[in-house]
Amino acid sequence: MSRLIVVSNRVSVPKARGAAGAQGGLAVALGSALKENRGIWFGWSGKEIDTFSGSLNMERVEGVTTATIDLEHQDVEEYYNGYANRTLWPLFHYRIDLAEYEREFGRGYERVNERFAESMRPLVEPDDLIWVHDYHLIPLGERLRAKGVQNRIGFFLHIPWPPTRLFVSLPYHERLVRTMLEYDVLGFQTTEWLESFLHYCDKELGAEVSSDGTVRFGGRETVARAYPIGLDYEEFTAAGDSGVARNAQQRILSSARRRKVMLGVDRLDYSKGLPERFDAISRFLDQYPESTRDTVFIQIAPPSREDVQSYRDIRDLLEAKTGKINGARSEVDVVPIRYVNKGYPRAELFGFYRAAKVGLVTPLRDGMNLVAKEYVAAQDPEDPGVLILSRFAGAALQLDGAVLVNPYSSEDVSEAIRQALDMPLEERKARWEKMHVSVKNEDVISWRKSFVDTLRG
Ligand code: GDG
């Protein structure tokens, strides 16, 4: 069987399964694929050095071989903090107002993709399958082809693909898409993002697009499909079946003192709709003042990308909102919002989800959103909580048992909270059961199997 080479910006082997970190499930799933296929995981080490050398740091961790390179400070500024997180991330999440188009960012992005290609080239053997992940590395396939790599190469985009009218605001948009058509397989989270991509190929590029997602352009053929990512269900529920998870659940329940817990868990990112969610909570408490005494909203939001100004801004904004909402409504023994600016181990998260009667997942735009699936996986089948889910998360296409909301409308979200808190047990069970089937069956293992099967050709 051919070997698999996985390439992503950062390499994260699940050394410490319990450790707080945003890659948990994915790292486990890719790790198991790599073990089965004697594979290699290649990417940036996370270290910064003065002068790029391209030397590979090889390690073997828990049966997976990792190969990493260090990057220069300027690379990290221009490629990672710059083009990836200040240009592509906002644009692909429809935040054209936050997207920055700096020439140096684009150059840094191309330079680092070239450095990735150059450094990993010696690792590639003729039969290897290569699977590239996410928006940091879109042109990598083309860079590898330029170095004579003729292997099957696939690319999976973890975030949305924007509509053509937004995407064309990116300078050199055509160049970026042309590089994508050097891949053999392109994967998107949902049919919505896939259709946007195919629309661009058809209308802007003039490529030949078939109804099965085959794109023919410049003598090459690329298959583009939707592969909705899932949880590592087994790993996550096993973590939940532990003393750590039960203690965490108990910790929340006893501190809530009979009040119903509503919970949000999100990386602190403007795409997650946190200020809008806090506004909706405020509106809900205005509309139903008695709820200040019988509910509590807990938001866990570990900081992320703190080198980028827009991320520091959102942190300030949320601190101000929390202070204002709590200031206006707190009593000596009642604080309506608990805003927690740190991460927790996965087993504890499981316990928190299970303690919550309402899970609030209201991103303004999200490729998939694994938190929504984790909330479902962690519920007690005999007394499940209610998931309130943004219709703009990729997960909304699969989780039809959720109460779907427009996250921009605090009225809509406030009414959904009322509906969730009042929902009878039978309805909660019926909605949860539907979602649970999809979360359990369409898991991360089936996701990566179907992608890798297509990649094998
Ligand atoms: C990108 C796309 C797509 C959060 N807080 C803690 C913690 N987390 C974990 C969650 C979840 C993960 O981080 C977040 O995943 P999401 O899918 O919700 O969002 P992104 O980080 O934006 O991920 C997204 C995903 O890629 C996969 O393709 O679904 O659309 O944006 O697993 O649990 N984990 C721990 N402690 C925390 O406090 N341990």
Residues whose N, C-alpha, C, O or C-beta is under 5 A from the ligand:
A	BS01	GDG	A19 A20 G21 A22 H158 I229 D266 R267 P302 K342 G343 Y344 P345 R346 D366 G367 M368 N369 L370 V371
